[in-house]
Amino acid sequence: MSRLIKKLSRYKKTLFGTDFFRSPEIDCNKLPFGNQFANWTFNPDNINAESIVYSFGIGTDISFDVQMIQKFGLKVFAYDPTPKSIEWLKTQNVPANFMAQQIGLADFNGEISFHLPENENYVSCSIIDTEGFSNEKSVKAKVLTLITLMEQNGHQKIDILKMDIEGAEYDVIKNIVNSDLKISQILIEFHHRFKDVGIKKTIEAIDILNKFGFKIFFVSESGEEYSFIKT
């Protein structure tokens, strides 16, 4: 029943122009990792110990990353600009193959102010000044482009790129495709629910990824998490 309620709620939002439906464009093997609060679906074909995973947006949940390490023995390069997230990580017994840094992902290299959440129980911050984030409380953090991080890590390719970056994904997607990076899969949480973002930006982002050969193979029930594979 809850699934039906969620679907009806999305139909209502679609009527008011705040949501939309997009179906998978290609069929392939799928495997969900994580938990009910942070679940990511990827294609397990060709993923092994030599595969490279980049995970942006740690928050206080690394269940996806830990499962990837445990299942395949690979390395996860994780990033989050939020001080609270990095402090939380220090209290966790993380696998040796999980390497995290307090860096944000952007379409430029430098430093930027991130708005902190108004609810102090929340962790994630955002570069977008929108509802749910404070106009008065912010933190400055280092940001780098994906190509810069890959160069620093000595990587020529990424097998899985996971992004939950609170609305910054739209500019980052443009930067990624313009940089012509070798990426096999992209897992994204889109934030068109943000008042100052909207569905047009997500539709545009999907069209850009399609143009550069990325096809949708999974869409979550919420319509916010998408999985793309390079064809």
N, C-alpha and C positions, 0 to 999 in steps of 0.2 A: 504493500500500500504506500509506503514511504517513497518508493521509486515513482509511482504514479503521481503522487503529490508534487514531487520535484519536477516532473515533466510538465505537469499542468502549470506550475509556477513559471517555468521557463517559457511556455507558450504565451502566458499572460505578459511577461516581460517583452517577448518578441512583438506582440501587438502594440506595445508602447515604445518600441524602438530601442530598448535597452539590452536586448539579447538577440541571438540568431542561432540557427542550426546549420551545422556543416558536417557532412558524413565523411567517413574514411574514403580515400581515393585509391588505395591499393591494399591488397590482402597479403599478409605475411604472418609468420609466427609472432606471438605476443606473450610477454611475461610481466606480471605486475610485481614490483618490489616496493617495500615501504610499509606503511600502516594506513589506517582509515583517514588519518589527518594529513598524511603526506605520501600519497601513493603515485608511483610513476610507472608507466608501461613502456617497455622497450622490446626490441627485436633481439633475441638471444643468439641468433645465427652469427657465427664467426667471432663471438665474444669469448676471449680467453685471457690467460694470465698476462699476455703481452698488450692487451687492449688498454687504451688510455681513456679515462673518464674525467671530465671537468664538471664540477658541481658548484653552481653559484646560488647562494641563498641557503645558508646552513640553518639559521634560526636556532631552535633547540630540538631539532629532530634530524638525526643522521641515519635513520633506519634504512633508507634506500642505499646510502653509501656503504654502510656496514654489510648489508646483504650482498651487494655487488662484490665486495672484497672477499667475503666468506665463500661465496659460490664459485667465483672465477679466479681468485688469488691475484687480481689486478690491482693497480694503483689508482686512487681517487685524489684528484687535486681540487681541494675545496676552498671557497672564498666567501667571505661575508664582511661588510664594512661595519657591522654593528658591534660596539664594545660589549654589550650584554651577551651576545652570541659567543664571542671569543672567551669571555669569562666563564660561561657555562661549559664550553668545551674543556676548559682546564680541570673541571670536576669530573669529567668522563674518562672511562677507560677505553680509549679509542685504539683501533688496530694500527699496527706499525705502517701499513700501506695507506693510511688516511692522513693526508698532508694538508693542513689548513693555514690560511693567512688572512689577516684583517685587511682585505682589499676589496673594493667594489668594482663591478664590471661596467664600463661605459664606452662611448664612442670616441673618447679622447683620453690622453694621459694627463694626470694632474691631481687636483684636490677639489672636492666639492662638499657642500653642506647637505646633510641628509636630515630630513624632518623625522623626529622621533614620534612614536605612536602616542596618542593622547591617553590611551589606557595603559597604565604603567605595568599591567600584567602581560602586555604584548611585547614582542621582541623586535620584529622587523621594522626597519626604517625605510624611507623612500625619498627620492630626489624630487618627487612630485608633491606640490603643495595642494593637498586635497583633503576631503573629509576623512577623519580618523587619524590624521597626523597633525602634530602641533605646529602652529605658526611661530611660536615663541621658543620652543625647545628644539635644538638641532645639534648635530655633531659633525665636525669636519673629518673626512676620511680620504685616503688615497684611492684613486680609481685608475684603472689601466684598460686598454683595449685587449681583446682576445688575442690578436696577433702578437702584441707585446708580451703577454704572459706565455704564449707558446714559445716565443723566441727565448725568453728567460729560462724556460724549462727544457729547452732543446727538443721540442716536439715538432714534427713535420705534419702530424695528423691528429685528429681526435675521433675516437670511435663513438663516444656518447657525450653530448653536451647537454647538461641539465640546467635550466634557468628558472628560478623563482625570484625575480629581482624587483618586485613591487612597482611595476610600471615603466622601468627603464628599458625593458626588452625591445620596445619599438625602435628606438634609435640604435640599439645594439645590433638588431637584426640587419638594418641597412648597412651598418659598418662591417658586419661579418661577410655579407654577400659581396660587398664592394672590395673586400680584401681577398676574395677568391681563396678562402681557406678550405682545406681538405677535412671535411666533417662527414661522418657516416650517418649519425642520427642526432636529432635535436628534440629534446623534451622541454616543453615550455608551459608555464602557467601564465596565461594572458590576464591582464587586469582591466578589461573593458568595463567591469563593474564600478571602477573608480569614476566618480562624478566628472572629473576633468580629463577623462580618457575617452570612453565611449566605444561603441562597436565598430565604428568606421576605421579606427586605427588597427583593430585586430584583423578586420577583413583585408585591409591594405597590407598588413604584415604577412598574412597567409598568401596573398597574391604574389608578393615579392619572393617568398620562399618557393612557391610553385614555379615561378619564372626561372629560378636557379636550380631546378631539378629536385626539390624536396617535396615529397608527397605525404599526405596525411595517412597514417595507418591506425591511429587510435584517437578517439575523442572521449573525454570523461563525461559522466552523467551531468556534471555541473556545466559543461560546455566551456570550461576555462583551461583545462589541461589538454594539451595536444601533443601527439608524438608524430614526428616527421622522419622519413628515411630518404636518403639520396638515391635517386634512380639513374 
